[in-house]
Amino acid sequence: MQSHRPVQGTAKPTSYQVIVDENGMNSDEVQSLMLALCFHHQIVDSPISIPEPVYQADEWAKRGKNIWKAYTY
């Protein structure tokens, strides 16, 4: 799914795979949900390439890794 326009160059579409579907959503509903989540970035008002919760989890993991490195070496 291509949720954003590239600022420069070529955009890479994101691939999604549903592993467990506890809500019984069909593919159109999942696609609409993922697209809506791409608009929830706190800094920009345009869509981003991946859903905001995934983006935030990646940022928090990077921060945790950096903090862990700072205090263990």
Secondary structure, 3 states (H helix, E strand, C coil): CCCCCCCCCCCCCCCCCCCCCCCCCCHHHHHHHHHHHCCCCCCCCCCCCCCHHHHHHHHHHHHHHHHHHHHHC
